[in-house]
Amino acid sequence: LKIQRLEDLKARQAKYSKRKIGILKKGKELNILCEVVVALLFSSPSGRPTLFVGQNSNGLSSILKRLSNFSFEEHKERNVICRDLFSLYM
């Protein structure tokens, strides 16, 4: 199966809705089963944002604060770009 951008906007929106449900389900399962902090942020093809923050966390701001305290080496090691994301929400 070749993965490529869907040209038809309706098809793209329908695929996004189905995939969003699946990834949110996986995020919830990961949060519950492994007791990890999960935050998912994505935007639909129409620009509407969706945010999921797992049940065991104190909210997105606490996650971003914790990530912003990582050193450059820690960011590089984890392949996470958090300071830019943190600045968007603080």
C-alpha beads as a LAMMPS data file, in Angstrom:
LAMMPS data file: protein, C-alpha beads

90 atoms
89 bonds

1 atom types
1 bond types

-500.0 500.0 xlo xhi
-500.0 500.0 ylo yhi
-500.0 500.0 zlo zhi

Masses

1 110.0

Atoms # bond

1 1 1 0.000 0.000 0.000
2 1 1 1.486 3.273 -1.099
3 1 1 0.910 6.120 1.334
4 1 1 0.334 9.448 -0.363
5 1 1 -1.712 12.608 0.116
6 1 1 -5.391 12.315 -0.752
7 1 1 -6.287 14.969 -3.314
8 1 1 -10.042 14.978 -2.651
9 1 1 -10.816 17.172 0.380
10 1 1 -13.863 15.113 1.433
11 1 1 -11.887 11.875 1.255
12 1 1 -9.034 13.481 3.201
13 1 1 -11.412 14.699 5.918
14 1 1 -13.102 11.286 6.178
15 1 1 -9.748 9.482 6.416
16 1 1 -8.548 11.991 9.019
17 1 1 -11.664 11.438 11.162
18 1 1 -11.245 7.660 11.123
19 1 1 -7.505 7.784 11.813
20 1 1 -7.994 10.380 14.569
21 1 1 -10.387 8.055 16.400
22 1 1 -7.837 5.240 16.141
23 1 1 -4.884 7.253 17.387
24 1 1 -6.903 8.722 20.264
25 1 1 -7.899 5.193 21.278
26 1 1 -4.247 4.087 21.211
27 1 1 -3.234 7.130 23.267
28 1 1 -5.861 6.359 25.911
29 1 1 -4.802 2.709 26.019
30 1 1 -1.145 3.649 26.412
31 1 1 -2.023 6.068 29.188
32 1 1 -4.084 3.510 31.108
33 1 1 -2.070 0.343 30.516
34 1 1 1.411 1.787 31.000
35 1 1 0.619 4.710 33.327
36 1 1 2.497 7.125 31.091
37 1 1 1.690 10.746 30.459
38 1 1 0.243 11.103 26.963
39 1 1 -0.441 14.315 25.085
40 1 1 -1.582 14.326 21.473
41 1 1 -2.068 17.522 19.492
42 1 1 -3.018 17.588 15.864
43 1 1 -4.941 19.710 13.396
44 1 1 -7.582 18.576 10.906
45 1 1 -7.348 19.325 7.177
46 1 1 -9.823 22.153 7.823
47 1 1 -7.585 23.583 10.580
48 1 1 -9.574 22.505 13.642
49 1 1 -7.211 21.466 16.469
50 1 1 -7.667 18.352 18.596
51 1 1 -5.927 17.931 21.937
52 1 1 -5.836 14.812 24.090
53 1 1 -4.099 14.784 27.459
54 1 1 -4.117 11.475 29.337
55 1 1 -6.034 10.971 32.561
56 1 1 -3.005 10.610 34.828
57 1 1 -1.471 13.963 33.980
58 1 1 -1.924 17.435 35.421
59 1 1 -2.641 18.944 32.038
60 1 1 -0.739 20.069 29.004
61 1 1 1.023 22.944 30.738
62 1 1 2.691 20.613 33.266
63 1 1 3.877 18.340 30.438
64 1 1 5.301 21.274 28.503
65 1 1 6.984 22.722 31.591
66 1 1 8.655 19.398 32.308
67 1 1 9.811 19.072 28.699
68 1 1 11.103 22.636 28.585
69 1 1 13.482 21.828 31.463
70 1 1 15.335 19.233 29.373
71 1 1 18.825 20.204 28.312
72 1 1 19.708 20.529 24.639
73 1 1 21.418 17.154 24.802
74 1 1 18.325 15.555 26.304
75 1 1 16.154 17.078 23.566
76 1 1 18.517 15.803 20.918
77 1 1 18.696 12.374 22.536
78 1 1 14.915 12.029 22.665
79 1 1 14.404 13.663 19.273
80 1 1 11.902 16.057 20.846
81 1 1 11.463 19.699 19.970
82 1 1 9.689 21.022 23.021
83 1 1 10.867 24.566 23.594
84 1 1 9.178 25.806 20.417
85 1 1 5.986 23.971 21.339
86 1 1 6.210 25.277 24.903
87 1 1 6.503 28.871 23.682
88 1 1 3.306 28.481 21.631
89 1 1 1.221 27.651 24.697
90 1 1 2.819 29.745 27.435

Bonds

1 1 1 2
2 1 2 3
3 1 3 4
4 1 4 5
5 1 5 6
6 1 6 7
7 1 7 8
8 1 8 9
9 1 9 10
10 1 10 11
11 1 11 12
12 1 12 13
13 1 13 14
14 1 14 15
15 1 15 16
16 1 16 17
17 1 17 18
18 1 18 19
19 1 19 20
20 1 20 21
21 1 21 22
22 1 22 23
23 1 23 24
24 1 24 25
25 1 25 26
26 1 26 27
27 1 27 28
28 1 28 29
29 1 29 30
30 1 30 31
31 1 31 32
32 1 32 33
33 1 33 34
34 1 34 35
35 1 35 36
36 1 36 37
37 1 37 38
38 1 38 39
39 1 39 40
40 1 40 41
41 1 41 42
42 1 42 43
43 1 43 44
44 1 44 45
45 1 45 46
46 1 46 47
47 1 47 48
48 1 48 49
49 1 49 50
50 1 50 51
51 1 51 52
52 1 52 53
53 1 53 54
54 1 54 55
55 1 55 56
56 1 56 57
57 1 57 58
58 1 58 59
59 1 59 60
60 1 60 61
61 1 61 62
62 1 62 63
63 1 63 64
64 1 64 65
65 1 65 66
66 1 66 67
67 1 67 68
68 1 68 69
69 1 69 70
70 1 70 71
71 1 71 72
72 1 72 73
73 1 73 74
74 1 74 75
75 1 75 76
76 1 76 77
77 1 77 78
78 1 78 79
79 1 79 80
80 1 80 81
81 1 81 82
82 1 82 83
83 1 83 84
84 1 84 85
85 1 85 86
86 1 86 87
87 1 87 88
88 1 88 89
89 1 89 90
